[in-house]
Amino acid sequence: MAVKIEDVARYAGVSTATVSRVLSGKQHVSQELRERVLAAIQDLNYRPSRVARSLRIQRSSIIGLIISDIQNPFFTSIVRAVEDVAQRSGYSVLLCNSDEDTAKEMMYIELMLAEHVAGIIVSPTDSESDMYLRLLEAGVPVVAIDRRVESVEIDTVINDNVAAARRIVEHLIDNGHRRIGAVIGVMQASTGYERYRGYRAALEAHGLPVDENLVRVGMPRSHIGYTLTKELLALENPPTAIFTGNNLLTVGALRAIDELGLCIPDNVALAAFDEMEWMFLIKPAITVVAQPTYEMGRSAAELLMRRIAEPDRSPQQIVLSAEIKFHESSMGPNSAYRKG
């Protein structure tokens, strides 16, 4: 027997109006009630629908795009590319921001299920979550972008984070740095874990100890990068170089270094993930991993179009390579810049 909205309301101990407000994304619902409703939806496996299930194949001409942080400029080119491909294919894009919040991401997924979107592209907040399995069970085409989903096999477009992180940290080692700190995003997202793996692999390959006291992990936010960088630089034996795993963490690191009155690279070298336009204004220029963001968005949208057309084909994973752009910020005692 199909679960109804009344069943969800009864299970959560709320009104049907509250359930409707949560599903529609309205803000005037307390966090406590929202969490109760979302838990009830998950426990009961409720899938709201405005259309009879017999009309399921008549999906809308809308695809959903759920990004993990709308304030992160990294996603700008991704969103543009998805929109370009979608419009050429006759689709519109519904953009949602999960804000690195798994509960919020689940709410948007439920909303998209209710709207019968043609498919979803998502930057997952948690690689181990089972919410993506629910999409497959509902027959909704889905593509993961930027981050892997470990809990289920789905179409995926990612950057080779391990290789890129290893290359940029090895560059710091080649420049003479032996005590290298890392400020990296949370490990439940595959990007954070993989960039940590690359950092660790570079040290081990060069016979350097992996000192976990030099590793700081946090949400990819500028104020978090600021706090974690200050912690590293306050150590009795601080790192001579810092690797940041996200452009927002880099912003925080730059602020911390400046506030402490330190100079890059004389006092501390810096190498970072994600090239941003504003980096051209920073002196010295920052050594960065330049990810192919437009290509990531284009590939994900094309994968989704293919999945919509061929729902039974095997899942595909596309792994893109990033470019390392070497600049003065990563100089060290062995640097070619200083020798020149």
Residue frames relative to the residue before (quaternion, step in Angstrom):
aa qw qx qy qz dx dy dz
M 1.0000 0.0000 0.0000 0.0000 0.00 0.00 0.00
A 0.4848 -0.6968 0.4509 0.2759 3.55 -0.84 1.03
V 0.4288 -0.6801 0.5347 0.2601 3.55 -1.05 0.83
K 0.2149 -0.7875 0.5691 0.0988 3.58 -0.89 0.98
I 0.6744 -0.4948 0.3582 0.4149 3.54 -1.29 0.33
E 0.5997 0.5632 -0.3517 0.4467 3.58 1.15 -0.62
D 0.6259 0.5383 -0.3318 0.4564 3.58 1.08 -0.74
V 0.6373 0.5203 -0.3163 0.4723 3.57 1.04 -0.84
A 0.6605 0.5186 -0.3040 0.4499 3.57 0.92 -0.95
R 0.6633 0.5034 -0.2997 0.4657 3.56 0.96 -0.90
Y 0.6530 0.5254 -0.2996 0.4558 3.58 0.97 -0.90
A 0.7352 0.4125 -0.2214 0.4901 3.58 0.98 -0.89
G 0.4078 -0.7250 0.4657 0.3020 3.59 1.25 -0.30
V 0.5795 0.5428 -0.3856 0.4700 3.56 1.08 0.79
S 0.6013 -0.5460 0.4264 0.3982 3.54 -1.30 0.02
T 0.6129 -0.5370 0.4179 0.4017 3.56 -1.25 0.37
A 0.5872 0.5744 -0.3678 0.4359 3.59 1.13 -0.59
T 0.6399 0.5176 -0.3246 0.4661 3.59 1.03 -0.79
V 0.6294 0.5230 -0.3311 0.4698 3.58 0.98 -0.81
S 0.6549 0.5156 -0.3074 0.4591 3.58 0.94 -0.89
R 0.6519 0.5127 -0.3214 0.4570 3.58 0.98 -0.82
V 0.6382 0.5147 -0.3302 0.4677 3.59 1.00 -0.78
L 0.6800 0.5024 -0.2882 0.4496 3.59 0.90 -0.93
S 0.7122 0.4419 -0.2573 0.4809 3.57 1.06 -0.72
G 0.5208 -0.6831 0.3907 0.3309 3.58 1.30 0.02
K 0.3726 0.7368 -0.4955 0.2698 3.59 1.19 0.29
Q 0.4983 -0.7240 0.4159 0.2334 3.54 -1.02 0.92
H 0.6710 0.5274 -0.3258 0.4068 3.62 1.04 -0.59
V 0.4820 0.5608 -0.5074 0.4423 3.52 0.62 1.29
S 0.4662 -0.6907 0.4651 0.2988 3.58 -0.79 0.95
Q 0.6268 -0.5551 0.3919 0.3814 3.57 -1.19 0.56
E 0.6354 0.5430 -0.3319 0.4372 3.58 1.02 -0.79
L 0.6790 0.4679 -0.2903 0.4856 3.60 0.94 -0.88
R 0.6239 0.5489 -0.3418 0.4389 3.56 1.00 -0.82
E 0.6728 0.4959 -0.2976 0.4615 3.58 0.92 -0.92
R 0.6268 0.5320 -0.3357 0.4599 3.61 1.05 -0.73
V 0.6672 0.4968 -0.3010 0.4662 3.56 0.94 -0.91
L 0.6676 0.5018 -0.3068 0.4565 3.59 0.90 -0.90
A 0.6300 0.5219 -0.3287 0.4719 3.57 1.07 -0.74
A 0.6493 0.5152 -0.3119 0.4645 3.58 1.00 -0.82
I 0.6242 0.5405 -0.3284 0.4587 3.58 1.01 -0.85
Q 0.6874 0.4792 -0.2802 0.4683 3.54 0.94 -0.92
D 0.6694 0.5132 -0.3060 0.4415 3.60 0.87 -0.93
L 0.7478 0.4008 -0.2037 0.4885 3.57 0.99 -0.90
N 0.3213 -0.7616 0.4922 0.2730 3.56 1.34 -0.22
Y 0.2153 0.8065 -0.5127 0.2006 3.53 0.98 0.96
R 0.0566 -0.7775 0.6260 0.0209 3.56 -0.96 0.91
P 0.2765 -0.7835 0.5325 0.1618 3.59 -0.24 1.23
S 0.0074 0.8059 -0.5913 0.0304 3.53 -1.08 0.68
R 0.2788 -0.7416 0.5863 0.1690 3.53 -1.03 0.82
V 0.7357 0.3639 -0.1923 0.5379 3.54 1.24 -0.40
A 0.5755 -0.5856 0.4349 0.3697 3.57 -1.03 0.68
R 0.5702 -0.6193 0.4049 0.3570 3.57 -0.99 0.77
S 0.5854 0.5841 -0.3765 0.4176 3.57 1.13 -0.49
L 0.6845 0.4369 -0.2802 0.5119 3.58 1.26 -0.34
R 0.2857 0.8129 -0.4757 0.1769 3.55 1.29 0.20
I 0.6652 0.5227 -0.3160 0.4294 3.57 0.95 -0.83
Q 0.6328 0.5093 -0.3410 0.4731 3.58 1.19 -0.35
R 0.0125 0.8319 -0.5523 0.0519 3.56 0.57 1.17
S 0.5935 -0.5710 0.4360 0.3627 3.50 -1.29 0.39
S 0.5115 -0.6117 0.4960 0.3437 3.56 -1.32 0.06
I 0.5226 0.6050 -0.4136 0.4356 3.57 1.17 0.69
I 0.1219 -0.7463 0.6457 0.1062 3.54 -1.11 0.75
G 0.3798 -0.7268 0.5295 0.2173 3.55 -1.10 0.71
L 0.0796 -0.7635 0.6393 0.0455 3.55 -1.14 0.73
I 0.0513 -0.8023 0.5944 -0.0190 3.57 -0.49 1.22
I 0.0625 -0.7992 0.5977 0.0101 3.57 -0.51 1.18
S 0.5519 -0.6765 0.3954 0.2853 3.55 -1.12 0.69
D 0.8085 0.0058 -0.0044 0.5884 3.62 1.16 -0.37
I 0.2798 -0.8032 0.5054 0.1455 3.58 -0.22 1.26
Q 0.6329 0.5303 -0.3355 0.4535 3.61 1.21 -0.34
N 0.5819 0.5768 -0.3714 0.4367 3.57 1.28 -0.18
P 0.4052 -0.7447 0.4727 0.2403 3.63 -0.50 1.13
F 0.4708 0.6826 -0.4328 0.3537 3.59 1.23 -0.33
F 0.7213 0.4730 -0.2534 0.4378 3.57 0.99 -0.82
T 0.4540 0.7176 -0.4454 0.2839 3.61 1.20 -0.26
S 0.7172 0.4311 -0.2537 0.4851 3.58 0.77 -1.01
I 0.5978 0.5616 -0.3599 0.4447 3.57 1.10 -0.66
V 0.6659 0.4978 -0.2989 0.4685 3.57 0.88 -0.97
R 0.6488 0.5261 -0.3186 0.4481 3.59 0.93 -0.89
A 0.6735 0.5010 -0.2986 0.4541 3.57 0.91 -0.90
V 0.6342 0.5218 -0.3265 0.4678 3.58 0.98 -0.86
E 0.6625 0.5047 -0.3055 0.4616 3.58 0.92 -0.89
D 0.6352 0.5417 -0.3329 0.4386 3.60 0.95 -0.85
V 0.6932 0.4600 -0.2762 0.4812 3.57 0.86 -0.97
A 0.6484 0.5362 -0.3230 0.4332 3.59 0.93 -0.89
Q 0.6792 0.4908 -0.3016 0.4548 3.58 0.85 -0.92
R 0.6383 0.5166 -0.3328 0.4636 3.59 0.99 -0.75
S 0.7151 0.4302 -0.2369 0.4974 3.57 1.17 -0.62
G 0.5892 -0.6209 0.3516 0.3792 3.59 1.26 0.15
Y 0.5924 0.5614 -0.3695 0.4443 3.59 1.20 0.45
S 0.3045 -0.6872 0.6218 0.2197 3.52 -1.35 0.42
V 0.3584 -0.7456 0.5278 0.1925 3.58 -1.22 0.51
L 0.1890 -0.7403 0.6369 0.1028 3.54 -0.97 0.97
L 0.1539 -0.8259 0.5408 0.0416 3.58 -0.37 1.28
C 0.0094 -0.7907 0.6113 -0.0310 3.56 -0.87 1.02
N 0.2661 -0.7605 0.5785 0.1270 3.56 -1.17 0.69
S 0.2591 -0.7946 0.5298 0.1440 3.59 -0.50 1.16
D 0.2750 -0.7993 0.4933 0.2054 3.59 1.27 -0.34
E 0.6005 -0.5901 0.3355 0.4226 3.59 1.10 0.78
D 0.5314 0.6142 -0.3917 0.4324 3.58 1.22 0.54
T 0.3869 -0.7548 0.4806 0.2228 3.59 -0.44 1.21
A 0.6422 0.5213 -0.3295 0.4552 3.61 0.97 -0.78
K 0.6560 0.4976 -0.3089 0.4760 3.58 0.98 -0.80
E 0.6236 0.5311 -0.3346 0.4659 3.57 1.03 -0.76
M 0.6525 0.5104 -0.3133 0.4644 3.57 0.96 -0.85
M 0.6197 0.5479 -0.3391 0.4482 3.57 1.04 -0.77
Y 0.6798 0.4788 -0.2916 0.4729 3.57 0.95 -0.88
I 0.6143 0.5344 -0.3508 0.4626 3.58 1.05 -0.67
E 0.6468 0.5071 -0.3165 0.4736 3.59 0.96 -0.83
L 0.6349 0.5254 -0.3278 0.4620 3.57 1.00 -0.80
M 0.6791 0.4896 -0.2925 0.4621 3.58 0.94 -0.87
L 0.5931 0.5387 -0.3565 0.4805 3.56 1.14 -0.61
A 0.6557 0.5176 -0.3031 0.4586 3.56 1.00 -0.85
E 0.7113 0.4498 -0.2440 0.4819 3.56 1.06 -0.76
H 0.3415 -0.7677 0.4756 0.2605 3.58 1.31 -0.12
V 0.0796 0.8108 -0.5718 0.0968 3.56 0.83 0.97
A 0.5890 -0.6063 0.4075 0.3456 3.57 -1.16 0.60
G 0.7742 -0.1817 0.1369 0.5907 3.57 1.18 -0.56
I 0.2855 -0.7647 0.5600 0.1419 3.55 -1.28 0.30
I 0.1340 -0.7165 0.6771 0.1011 3.53 -1.18 0.77
V 0.0076 0.8309 -0.5530 0.0613 3.58 -0.71 1.03
S 0.2584 -0.6947 0.6465 0.1807 3.53 -1.18 0.72
P 0.3071 -0.8326 0.4237 0.1816 3.59 0.06 1.29
T 0.4002 -0.7059 0.5336 0.2383 3.56 -1.08 0.77
D 0.7940 0.1135 -0.0323 0.5963 3.58 1.16 -0.61
S 0.3699 -0.7764 0.4681 0.2033 3.57 -0.42 1.22
E 0.7144 0.4511 -0.2552 0.4702 3.60 1.19 -0.43
S 0.4435 0.7180 -0.4500 0.2918 3.61 1.23 -0.06
D 0.3833 -0.7279 0.5199 0.2298 3.59 -1.11 0.68
M 0.4137 0.7279 -0.4696 0.2801 3.61 1.24 0.09
Y 0.6251 0.5453 -0.3473 0.4373 3.59 1.14 -0.56
L 0.5661 0.5694 -0.3721 0.4657 3.57 1.21 -0.50
R 0.6136 0.5604 -0.3441 0.4370 3.59 1.04 -0.74
L 0.6232 0.5341 -0.3388 0.4599 3.56 1.07 -0.73
L 0.6612 0.4960 -0.3089 0.4705 3.57 0.94 -0.87
E 0.6496 0.5195 -0.3163 0.4562 3.57 0.99 -0.82
A 0.6834 0.4631 -0.2744 0.4932 3.57 1.16 -0.65
G 0.4996 -0.6839 0.4106 0.3378 3.58 1.29 -0.03
V 0.4686 0.6750 -0.4425 0.3592 3.59 1.21 0.45
P 0.4128 -0.6998 0.5183 0.2669 3.63 -0.69 1.00
V 0.0187 0.8133 -0.5788 0.0565 3.59 -0.87 0.93
V 0.0882 -0.7687 0.6327 0.0329 3.55 -1.13 0.80
A 0.2731 -0.7369 0.5944 0.1706 3.58 -0.94 0.91
I 0.0935 -0.8022 0.5891 0.0280 3.56 -0.96 0.90
D 0.8255 0.2140 -0.2062 0.4799 3.56 -1.12 0.86
R 0.8055 0.1392 -0.0487 0.5739 3.59 1.02 -0.76
R 0.4710 -0.6751 0.4957 0.2768 3.54 -1.15 0.68
V 0.2367 -0.6867 0.6554 0.2067 3.51 -1.40 0.28
E 0.2363 -0.8079 0.5284 0.1103 3.57 -0.55 1.16
S 0.6387 0.5890 -0.3205 0.3774 3.58 1.13 -0.63
V 0.7960 0.0666 -0.0222 0.6013 3.61 1.19 -0.41
E 0.4493 -0.6889 0.5013 0.2687 3.58 -1.13 0.62
I 0.1510 0.7776 -0.5921 0.1482 3.57 -0.53 1.22
D 0.6626 -0.4609 0.3912 0.4420 3.56 -1.31 0.21
T 0.0087 -0.8224 0.5645 -0.0702 3.56 -0.88 0.98
V 0.0639 -0.7556 0.6501 0.0488 3.55 -1.15 0.74
I 0.1073 0.8055 -0.5673 0.1336 3.55 -0.58 1.19
N 0.4527 -0.6102 0.5617 0.3274 3.49 -1.40 0.11
D 0.4897 -0.6285 0.5010 0.3379 3.59 -1.16 0.50
N 0.1648 -0.8559 0.4864 0.0609 3.53 0.31 1.33
V 0.6339 0.5397 -0.3412 0.4365 3.57 0.97 -0.82
A 0.6907 0.4838 -0.2825 0.4573 3.57 0.83 -1.01
A 0.6722 0.5010 -0.3076 0.4500 3.60 0.90 -0.89
A 0.6623 0.4940 -0.3109 0.4698 3.59 0.93 -0.87
R 0.6401 0.5205 -0.3328 0.4567 3.57 0.95 -0.81
R 0.6675 0.5188 -0.3096 0.4353 3.60 0.87 -0.91
I 0.7093 0.4594 -0.2850 0.4523 3.57 0.86 -0.91
V 0.6406 0.4929 -0.3303 0.4875 3.60 1.10 -0.63
E 0.6227 0.5226 -0.3412 0.4720 3.61 1.04 -0.68
H 0.5863 0.5598 -0.3615 0.4607 3.57 1.14 -0.61
L 0.6447 0.5019 -0.3186 0.4805 3.59 0.99 -0.79
I 0.6392 0.5153 -0.3209 0.4721 3.56 1.01 -0.80
D 0.6499 0.5230 -0.3130 0.4540 3.58 0.94 -0.88
N 0.6797 0.4723 -0.2783 0.4873 3.57 1.17 -0.60
G 0.6834 -0.5423 0.2670 0.4092 3.57 1.24 0.31
H 0.5234 0.6381 -0.4202 0.3772 3.61 1.23 -0.03
R 0.1221 -0.8042 0.5808 0.0316 3.54 -0.92 0.95
R 0.7270 0.3023 -0.1997 0.5833 3.58 1.23 -0.34
I 0.0699 0.8375 -0.5251 0.1340 3.54 0.08 1.37
G 0.2547 -0.7731 0.5668 0.1267 3.55 -0.74 1.08
A 0.1802 -0.7713 0.6009 0.1076 3.57 -1.27 0.41
V 0.0828 -0.7463 0.6595 0.0345 3.55 -1.00 0.95
I 0.0496 0.8478 -0.5089 0.1404 3.54 -0.14 1.38
G 0.5668 -0.6073 0.4477 0.3309 3.56 -1.24 0.57
V 0.7286 -0.4636 0.2990 0.4060 3.54 -1.31 0.41
M 0.5302 -0.6922 0.4167 0.2571 3.54 -1.06 0.85
Q 0.5746 0.5870 -0.4120 0.3943 3.63 1.14 -0.29
A 0.6215 0.4337 -0.3357 0.5594 3.56 1.32 -0.19
S 0.5285 -0.6737 0.4084 0.3163 3.58 -0.81 0.96
T 0.5805 0.5902 -0.3838 0.4091 3.61 1.09 -0.59
G 0.6672 0.5014 -0.3038 0.4595 3.58 0.89 -0.90
Y 0.6837 0.4892 -0.2879 0.4586 3.56 0.86 -0.97
E 0.6913 0.4837 -0.2924 0.4500 3.59 0.88 -0.92
R 0.6557 0.4923 -0.3274 0.4696 3.61 0.99 -0.69
Y 0.5932 0.5276 -0.3577 0.4918 3.57 1.15 -0.53
R 0.6349 0.5294 -0.3292 0.4564 3.59 0.96 -0.84
G 0.6621 0.5064 -0.3073 0.4591 3.59 0.95 -0.85
Y 0.6165 0.5415 -0.3193 0.4741 3.56 1.07 -0.83
R 0.6875 0.4834 -0.2739 0.4676 3.55 0.85 -1.00
A 0.6467 0.5352 -0.3195 0.4396 3.59 0.95 -0.89
A 0.6355 0.5323 -0.3303 0.4513 3.60 1.01 -0.79
L 0.6626 0.5006 -0.3073 0.4646 3.57 0.91 -0.89
E 0.6834 0.4958 -0.2912 0.4497 3.57 0.85 -0.99
A 0.6423 0.5399 -0.3267 0.4351 3.59 1.02 -0.80
H 0.7415 0.3725 -0.2109 0.5167 3.58 1.17 -0.56
G 0.5565 -0.6578 0.3677 0.3498 3.56 1.27 0.39
L 0.4756 0.6628 -0.4480 0.3657 3.58 1.17 0.50
P 0.5143 -0.6491 0.4539 0.3289 3.61 -1.00 0.70
V 0.3441 -0.6967 0.5847 0.2330 3.56 -1.16 0.67
D 0.0860 -0.8125 0.5765 -0.0083 3.55 -0.23 1.34
E 0.3112 -0.7882 0.5018 0.1733 3.59 -0.27 1.26
N 0.5512 0.6002 -0.3977 0.4217 3.58 1.23 -0.27
L 0.6682 0.4769 -0.2921 0.4906 3.57 1.28 -0.33
V 0.6295 0.5153 -0.3260 0.4815 3.59 1.32 0.06
R 0.0350 -0.7797 0.6251 -0.0095 3.55 -0.87 1.01
V 0.1108 -0.8041 0.5840 0.0063 3.57 -0.88 1.05
G 0.2162 0.7845 -0.5607 0.1531 3.57 -0.92 0.86
M 0.6955 -0.4221 0.3523 0.4627 3.55 -1.31 0.06
P 0.4795 -0.6879 0.4600 0.2921 3.62 -0.95 0.80
R 0.3365 0.7058 -0.5338 0.3221 3.54 0.31 1.35
S 0.5907 -0.6067 0.3878 0.3641 3.59 -1.03 0.68
H 0.6711 0.4916 -0.3237 0.4508 3.61 0.92 -0.79
I 0.6058 0.5289 -0.3531 0.4780 3.59 1.18 -0.52
G 0.6396 0.5226 -0.3212 0.4634 3.58 0.97 -0.81
Y 0.6156 0.5522 -0.3236 0.4597 3.55 1.11 -0.78
T 0.6958 0.4808 -0.2708 0.4597 3.57 0.81 -1.03
L 0.6974 0.4817 -0.2813 0.4499 3.57 0.85 -0.97
T 0.6366 0.5177 -0.3325 0.4650 3.60 1.04 -0.71
K 0.6367 0.5166 -0.3320 0.4664 3.58 0.99 -0.79
E 0.6132 0.5432 -0.3479 0.4559 3.59 1.06 -0.72
L 0.6664 0.5028 -0.3058 0.4577 3.58 0.90 -0.90
L 0.7232 0.4502 -0.2518 0.4593 3.56 0.87 -0.95
A 0.6273 0.5226 -0.3389 0.4675 3.58 1.28 -0.19
L 0.4446 0.6944 -0.4585 0.3314 3.59 1.26 -0.07
E 0.6154 -0.5577 0.4059 0.3813 3.56 -1.16 0.58
N 0.7603 0.1396 -0.0808 0.6292 3.54 1.14 -0.75
P 0.1107 -0.8557 0.5021 0.0590 3.61 0.33 1.22
P 0.6007 -0.5608 0.4135 0.3921 3.59 -1.20 0.36
T 0.4213 -0.6793 0.5341 0.2754 3.57 -1.21 0.51
A 0.7712 0.1421 -0.0955 0.6131 3.58 1.32 -0.24
I 0.1621 -0.7753 0.6042 0.0874 3.56 -1.19 0.62
F 0.1987 -0.7420 0.6322 0.1014 3.53 -1.08 0.91
T 0.1156 -0.7931 0.5957 0.0515 3.59 -0.73 1.06
G 0.3562 -0.8038 0.4547 0.1423 3.55 -0.84 1.05
N 0.7721 0.2110 -0.1196 0.5874 3.59 1.23 0.21
N 0.5729 -0.6372 0.3823 0.3460 3.61 -0.96 0.76
L 0.6425 0.5049 -0.3391 0.4663 3.61 1.05 -0.62
L 0.6114 0.5207 -0.3446 0.4862 3.57 1.09 -0.66
T 0.6197 0.5488 -0.3339 0.4508 3.58 1.09 -0.71
V 0.6106 0.5444 -0.3452 0.4600 3.58 1.01 -0.80
G 0.6781 0.4886 -0.2882 0.4673 3.57 0.91 -0.92
A 0.6364 0.5295 -0.3269 0.4557 3.56 1.03 -0.81
L 0.6470 0.5234 -0.3174 0.4546 3.60 0.95 -0.85
R 0.6484 0.5134 -0.3161 0.4648 3.56 1.00 -0.83
A 0.6567 0.5148 -0.3116 0.4545 3.58 0.94 -0.91
I 0.6578 0.5122 -0.3084 0.4581 3.59 0.90 -0.93
D 0.6629 0.5043 -0.3029 0.4631 3.57 0.96 -0.86
E 0.6703 0.5097 -0.3052 0.4447 3.60 0.90 -0.91
L 0.6785 0.4778 -0.2861 0.4790 3.56 1.11 -0.65
G 0.4797 -0.7017 0.4138 0.3260 3.56 1.29 0.02
L 0.4574 0.6834 -0.4446 0.3551 3.56 1.19 0.52
C 0.3279 -0.7404 0.5567 0.1856 3.56 -1.20 0.53
I 0.2847 -0.7176 0.6135 0.1659 3.54 -1.15 0.78
P 0.6413 -0.2938 -0.7085 0.0223 1.64 -1.56 1.98
D 0.3640 0.7822 -0.4634 0.2023 3.61 1.25 0.02
N 0.7653 0.3174 -0.1768 0.5313 3.58 0.97 -0.88
V 0.7785 -0.0819 0.0658 0.6188 3.55 1.08 -0.73
A 0.3328 -0.7332 0.5605 0.1936 3.58 -0.90 0.97
L 0.1585 -0.7913 0.5863 0.0707 3.56 -1.23 0.48
A 0.0427 0.7524 -0.6561 0.0387 3.57 -1.07 0.90
A 0.1011 -0.8578 0.5026 -0.0376 3.55 -0.78 1.03
F 0.4318 -0.6244 0.5746 0.3058 3.52 -1.37 0.28
D 0.8209 0.2753 -0.2405 0.4387 3.55 -1.27 0.73
E 0.1936 -0.7678 0.6050 0.0837 3.52 -0.65 1.19
M 0.0598 -0.7848 0.6169 0.0069 3.57 -0.89 1.00
E 0.6255 -0.5729 0.3713 0.3778 3.59 -1.10 0.64
W 0.6477 0.5461 -0.3301 0.4163 3.57 0.97 -0.78
M 0.5391 0.6446 -0.4033 0.3622 3.58 1.18 -0.37
F 0.5674 0.5917 -0.3834 0.4254 3.58 1.22 -0.41
L 0.6538 0.5175 -0.3078 0.4583 3.57 1.23 -0.44
I 0.5966 0.5771 -0.3561 0.4292 3.59 1.26 -0.34
K 0.0610 -0.7747 0.6287 0.0284 3.55 -1.00 0.88
P 0.4698 -0.2741 -0.8247 0.1548 1.50 -1.44 2.05
A 0.6355 -0.5309 0.3950 0.3979 3.56 -1.24 0.46
I 0.4225 -0.7405 0.4810 0.2046 3.55 -1.07 0.85
T 0.4132 -0.6683 0.5644 0.2532 3.56 -1.02 0.87
V 0.0236 0.8419 -0.5319 0.0884 3.56 -0.62 1.15
V 0.3896 -0.6071 0.6265 0.2952 3.47 -1.46 0.29
A 0.1528 -0.7986 0.5791 0.0594 3.57 -0.49 1.21
Q 0.1906 -0.8100 0.5479 0.0857 3.56 -0.28 1.27
P 0.4595 -0.6845 0.4904 0.2826 3.63 -1.06 0.73
T 0.1002 -0.8715 0.4762 0.0605 3.58 0.57 1.17
Y 0.6533 0.4950 -0.3362 0.4638 3.60 0.91 -0.82
E 0.6442 0.5194 -0.3172 0.4633 3.56 0.98 -0.84
M 0.6149 0.5410 -0.3472 0.4568 3.60 1.04 -0.71
G 0.6864 0.4818 -0.2829 0.4655 3.58 0.88 -0.97
R 0.6514 0.5172 -0.3139 0.4578 3.57 0.97 -0.87
S 0.6704 0.5028 -0.2980 0.4571 3.58 0.89 -0.94
A 0.6520 0.5161 -0.3170 0.4561 3.59 0.97 -0.85
A 0.6725 0.4904 -0.3028 0.4643 3.59 0.91 -0.88
E 0.6556 0.4989 -0.3160 0.4706 3.58 0.99 -0.77
L 0.6133 0.5334 -0.3407 0.4725 3.59 1.09 -0.70
L 0.6549 0.5103 -0.3129 0.4612 3.57 0.98 -0.85
M 0.6330 0.5221 -0.3370 0.4617 3.60 0.96 -0.81
R 0.6542 0.5122 -0.3010 0.4682 3.56 1.03 -0.85
R 0.6499 0.5185 -0.3081 0.4625 3.56 1.02 -0.85
I 0.6247 0.5286 -0.3346 0.4673 3.59 1.03 -0.77
A 0.7043 0.4613 -0.2598 0.4729 3.58 0.97 -0.90
E 0.7942 0.1629 -0.0638 0.5819 3.58 1.08 -0.77
P 0.1116 -0.8656 0.4838 0.0650 3.61 0.45 1.16
D 0.7209 0.4639 -0.2565 0.4464 3.62 1.09 -0.50
R 0.4817 0.6749 -0.4558 0.3236 3.60 1.17 -0.01
S 0.6209 -0.5609 0.3993 0.3747 3.59 -1.24 0.45
P 0.5617 -0.6051 0.4385 0.3551 3.62 -1.05 0.71
Q 0.2032 -0.7822 0.5828 0.0853 3.55 -1.08 0.78
Q 0.1592 -0.7672 0.6133 0.0996 3.56 -1.08 0.74
I 0.1277 -0.7737 0.6188 0.0461 3.55 -0.85 1.06
V 0.0846 -0.7915 0.6051 0.0107 3.56 -0.69 1.14
L 0.1733 -0.8074 0.5615 0.0538 3.56 -0.55 1.22
S 0.3733 -0.7150 0.5458 0.2267 3.56 -1.19 0.53
A 0.3173 -0.7417 0.5633 0.1787 3.54 -1.05 0.81
E 0.3970 -0.6885 0.5538 0.2482 3.53 -1.31 0.40
I 0.2712 -0.7329 0.5973 0.1804 3.57 -0.99 0.82
K 0.1219 -0.7827 0.6081 0.0532 3.56 -0.78 1.04
F 0.2186 -0.8211 0.5221 0.0742 3.54 -0.40 1.31
H 0.0510 0.7925 -0.6030 0.0766 3.56 -0.85 1.06
E 0.7769 -0.4217 0.2427 0.3997 3.55 -1.34 0.03
S 0.5668 0.6452 -0.3918 0.3300 3.61 1.09 -0.55
S 0.7208 0.4408 -0.2447 0.4757 3.59 1.15 -0.54
M 0.3362 0.7688 -0.4906 0.2351 3.60 1.22 0.24
G 0.0105 -0.7758 0.6308 0.0026 3.50 -1.27 0.50
P 0.7733 -0.3618 0.2311 0.4665 3.58 -1.21 -0.15
N 0.7334 0.3880 -0.2370 0.5054 3.62 1.15 -0.53
S 0.3953 0.7721 -0.4388 0.2347 3.58 1.29 0.05
A 0.5127 -0.6411 0.4837 0.3037 3.54 -1.07 0.81
Y 0.5695 0.5907 -0.3852 0.4223 3.60 1.13 -0.61
R 0.7188 0.4372 -0.2607 0.4735 3.58 0.86 -0.93
K 0.6498 0.5119 -0.3339 0.4520 3.56 1.07 -0.60
G 0.6247 0.5725 -0.3387 0.4090 3.58 1.17 -0.62
